[in-house]
Structures are given as structure tokens and as C-alpha cells.
Amino acid sequence: MILIKLGGSVITDKTQYRTFNRDVVSRLCKEIKDSGEDVIIVHGGGSFGHVLAKEYSLQDGFTGPEQVPAVARVQHDMRELNLMVIDELLNAGIPAISVPPGSCFIIDEGKLILDRPEIVLSASRLGIMPVMFGDAVFDRSKVFGICSGDQLMEALCGLYGPNKAVFVSDVDGLYEKDPKTNPGSKLLAEVTSELLERVSGGGSVDDVTGGVRAKMEAMLRMTAPERECVLVNGSVPGRLYSLLKGEKVISTTAKGGLR
């Protein structure tokens, strides 16, 4: 089984509030269907989640009543985004249902706690794909906080034990520096914990979940002798399909765990 995270940078335009890249998502869903692989999908928030979460510092927990409407709006926007992703999965012939992370998880000081795993397990046993997503959720210590798609990938990795985890982004892989602001930056085919220390973690758009460094750290934690963790560009037609079929593609593979 393969875990796939469709990153917010590829399914939305992260520079424009609530902008859904429907054509890209439709194509990616078809590539997943055509691969014939057994998969579970998580997706990020992109411009539906990060903009307001950043503006109101929701990742820091409760600091004032002015945040409360923003929590409600972020949850609303993320459910709308999730249903648009679900629509494209259904259109591609993949039975899928929405599983808001708050129905299965709670966080405590930002740490994700697997609370009711039977919800996702029951769906997948039936042959229905449970689709989870980054969201604003309740926090036992800080009232609320942000549950990222990368955190969900780690939790589901422990729950399902997949043989591969794929992070789909809008870049070819991990670079020494942000390729959008440093065009000559070198693509890294493999990344280890040591190499990550030398990589710039800066980003060019709002992201309340830690950016590229947090993503790579999550990938390194998910690595195992029997499991690949790969970052691939979903903006390039056919690349996700080829990766799922076991072909060698331009990408970055995490190896060696996080030290």
C-alpha cells in the first residue's frame, strides 16, 4: 500500500486565497487510478488553510477571542477544499470519503494523538478511501492548533505500514536552496539527516506548518528499510503515475532516518 500526500502547493495556488487547481487535481486523481495501486490520500491546505491560519497565528494556540471566527473559517474552507478533491477522486472512479482529522485525532502541545483509528480503518477495509487533510483542530493544552498533512502522513504510516510514502509538491524535489528564488540551485536526489542540516528551509509563501524542513524531517522519520519516502513534482504530467508504477523519475528520496 502507498500513502500519498497531495501538497497544498500543487492542488492550490498558495499565493491566492481559496484558489483550487482543479485541472491539476483531476489529472493527478486519474494518474492514481490508472496506476492500479492501493493508496490512501492526504492533502494539504494551501491557500484554503494557510492564509487565515497565518494571519491569526492559529498554530500558536488560543491567544484571544479574535481568533475564534478564524478557526471556524479555516475549518469551513478546508472542508470545501476537501470536497473538491473528493469530487475529482469520484470522477476518476475512486470511491472516497471525507474524514476530517478532528474526527480521529486530537493534538496536545502540537503533538498529534491517534484517538479513534477505527474510523479510517473501517473505511479502508470496505474499499473506500478515507481522505484526510490539514486542518485547525482542538488542542488539549492550547485550546486549538494546526494539524498538518505531514503529521497525518506520519500517523497513517504507523497505522497502515505502507511500503512507500509519496509527497507530491510543485517542485522536482528538495533543492539546496529554494529553486523559485535561486534558479541555479542543485536538486538533491537523496537526502539524509546530515544533508538536511545544510539545506535552506526558507519559503516564499505563507506556511504555518514548517515548510520544506518540516516536510523533509517528517519524511526522514517515516523511512524504514522496507519503505521509501519520495518527494515528487505533481505539476509534471505523468510523473506521479510513473513513480507509482515503480519507474525512476526526477525526485528526492529520504534515507537513513532522522537523527
Stockholm file with secondary structure:
# STOCKHOLM 1.0

chainA/1-259         MILIKLGGSVITDKTQYRTFNRDVVSRLCKEIKDSGEDVIIVHGGGSFGHVLAKEYSLQDGFTGPEQVPAVARVQHDMRELNLMVIDELLNAGIPAISVPPGSCFIIDEGKLILDRPEIVLSASRLGIMPVMFGDAVFDRSKVFGICSGDQLMEALCGLYGPNKAVFVSDVDGLYEKDPKTNPGSKLLAEVTSELLERVSGGGSVDDVTGGVRAKMEAMLRMTAPERECVLVNGSVPGRLYSLLKGEKVISTTAKGGLR
#=GR chainA/1-259 SS CEEEEECHHHHBCTTSTTCBCHHHHHHHHHHHHHHTCCEEEEECCHHHHHHHHHHTTGGGCCCCGGGHHHHHHHHHHHHHHHHHHHHHHHHTTCCEEECCGGGTEEEETTEEEECCTHHHHHHHHTTCEEEEECEEEEETTTEEEEECHHHHHHHHHHHHCCSEEEEEESSSSEESSCTTTCTTCCEESEECHHHHTTSCCCCSSCCTTCHHHHHHHHHHHHCBTTBEEEEEETTSTTHHHHHHTTCCCSEEEECSCCC
#=GC SS_cons         CEEEEECHHHHBCTTSTTCBCHHHHHHHHHHHHHHTCCEEEEECCHHHHHHHHHHTTGGGCCCCGGGHHHHHHHHHHHHHHHHHHHHHHHHTTCCEEECCGGGTEEEETTEEEECCTHHHHHHHHTTCEEEEECEEEEETTTEEEEECHHHHHHHHHHHHCCSEEEEEESSSSEESSCTTTCTTCCEESEECHHHHTTSCCCCSSCCTTCHHHHHHHHHHHHCBTTBEEEEEETTSTTHHHHHHTTCCCSEEEECSCCC
//
